[in-house]
Amino acid sequence: MTRVLVVDDDPAIVRALVISLRARQYEVDSAEDGAGALRAAAARHPDVVVLDLGLPDTDGVDVIRRLREWSRVPILVLSARHASGEKVQALDAGADDYVTKPFGMDELLARLRAAVRRAEPADGGDVVVETEAFTVDLAAKKVHRDGRDVRLTPTEWHLLEALVRAGGRLVGQKQLLREVWGPSYGTETNYLRVYMAQLRRKLEADPSRPRHLITEPGMGYRFEK
């Protein structure tokens, strides 16, 4: 199920979006300011962010820049600012789309769906990644081993997802910490050791000699099919 983070200080807009999105089977979290948005993004790992620029504690463009330091989550700006220069500024900061207020709910939902689709792997072969030991379904957010679902914690899933999406490339320790735990993390390498050990116990045929979840000592981790 797709998770949406709605960031707006107008309770009426938040309420309308939450009702409409939940009616369409989205999971929804909300925040009323920039600090709350960054905390929620780090804790809840949304699939898409709907962000107002006129927040009480900071400008929404700064929130976009902060998110882009550690996350690739699609960001859909929803703002009363109509000037083309402000739209360009938000898009250059890392926003994926821009909708001006007042807005039509059907258009907003269509743009939201498009942003989520663009963030998914480009073709069906990349959505499901198979190894000889287990299968990762990125779209359904599920892992199968020996014909059964493997139960992963949210943190285990986000760590595995980050490695699988890297497609065999080395992912540095700092990048993984920020992407999985949030922007305030970067030196807690013991977290990575603990959670990688948990993933290997659940997924690798021989956790002591992993073939798919590889450690590059002193640098980071890599996923191999």
N, C-alpha and C positions, 0 to 999 in steps of 0.2 A: 504494500500500500504506500502511495506517495505521501511524504510528509512535507507540509508547507509551513514556513515561518512567516507570519504576518507582522510587520513592524509599522505601527502608526499610532500617533497620540490622540486620534479622534475615536472615542469609544464607539460611536455609531458606525463608522466605517469598519472597524475591527469586528463588531458584532455581525454586520451584514456579510462580511467575507467569511467569517467562521461558520455561520449558518449555511451559506451557499456551498462552501467547500466540503463541509461534513456531509451535506445532503448528497454530494457526488462521490462519497467514499474516500475523501482525502483525510489524512490525519493532520490536525492543525495545532500549532503553538503560536503564541502571540507575545509581543513585547511593545512597550509604549515609548521606549527611548533607545538611544544608540548603545548605551552600556548594557541594557537588558538584551538587545539584539545580539551583541557579540557573545554574551554569556549563553544565551539560548542556542546560538549556532554551534558553539563549542560542545554544549552538553547534549543537544538533541539531534545533531547532524541532519538538518533538513535536506530534502531533495531539491527544493527551490525556495527562494526568499522573495517575498513581496515587500518592498521597502519604500516608505515615504521619505522624502528628502528633508522636510521641515520638522525635525525632531527637537524636543525641548532642551536636550543637553548637548547636542552636537549636530553638525550638518550631515545629512545622509550620505553625501559624497565621501566624507571621511570614514563613514562606516563601510562603504564599498571598498575603499582602499585598505582598511584594516582587514576585512574579510579576505581580500585578494592576496594578502601576505601569506595565507596558509590554507585557503580553501578555493576549490574550483566550482562551488555550488552556483547554479544559475541564479542571477539576481534580476528581478523584474521591478523596475522603478514605477511607483504610483504616486504622482505628484501634481500639485496645482501650478507648478512652474511651467510656463508655456514657452519661454524664450529659447530660441534654438541654441544659443551659447550655453545655457545651463543643461540642456539635453546632451550636447556634445561633451560637456565636462563630466557628466555622470557616466556616459558610455565610455569615454576615454579612461575613466577611473576603473572600469571593469564591469559595469552593468551590461546585461545581455539584451534588454529591451526597455522601452519607456512608454508608459501610458499616462496621459494627462487626466486630471480631475476637472469636471465630473466625468465619470466613465460608465460605459455600458458593461454590465456583468458578463454578458455573453462574449464580448470582445476580450475582456480581461482573462476569462477562463480559457479562451482559445489561445491567447498569447502565452499563458502559463503552461498549457499542454505542449505548445511548440518549444518553449524553453527547456522543458523536461526531456522532450524527444531529442533535441540537439545535444543534450548532455550524455545521452546513452551511446553505447558503441554503435558504429556506423552500420554494421550488418549483423544478421542473425548469428553467423558463425562466431562472432566475438562476444555475444551475449552469454552463451554457455561455453565455459572453458573446461575441458576435460583433461584429466591426468590418468595415469594407470591406477591411481589409488582413490581418487575422489573427483567429483564434478562440482563446479561452482556456477550457479545460475545468477548472474549479476542483475538481471531484470527482476526476478522474483525474490532476490536476496536470500537464497537458500543454498545449502551445500548437501550433496548426497554422497554416501559411501556405502558400498555393498548393498545398494538398493534401498537404503533407508536415509531419512533426513538426519543430518548431524545438527544437534542443538548447540548453537554458538551464542555467547553473550553479545550484546550490542558492541562492546569494545573489540571483542575477538573478530566480529564480522567486519567492522570498519578497518581494522588492521589488515585482514585478509584481502578485502576489497581494494585497498590502496596498493597492495603488492600486485594483485592480479591485473588491475588496470594499467599498471606500469609496463606490462607486456615483456617481462624479462629484463627490464632495465634496473640497475641498482637504484634503490631509494635510500637516501641518506637518513641517518638516525634523527637528526633535527627535523627534517621534513616530515618524517613519519610521526614524530611526537606532536608536531603542530597540527598536522592534518587529522590525527585521531583524537588527541586529547585537547587541543586548542592552542591559541596563539601565545599563551603565557608559559608554555612548556618548550623545552629545548635541550635540557641537560639530564633529564631523568631516564637515562638509558636502562636502568634496572627495570623500569616498566616494560620496555620492549623485550628484555630477556624473559621476564615472567610470562608475558602474554604469548610470545613466540613459542615458548615451551608448552603452553597449554594448547595452542593450535597444533603443534606437532603431535602431541599425545592423541588428539582427536582425529587427525587427518593422515599422518604419515604411517606407512606400513612399519617402519622401524624409526621411532622418534629419535633414537640416539645417532642415527645415520640418515638424516633427512635428504630426500631427493628433490623435493619441490619447494620447500621453504628454507632458503639458503642464507646463511650468515656470511657476510664479507667482513672479517674482523677489523674493528676500528673504523669502519666506514658505514655500513648499513645492512640492508637485507634485499633479497631478490627472489622472485617467484620464477620457477622453471617448470614447464610442462613435463 
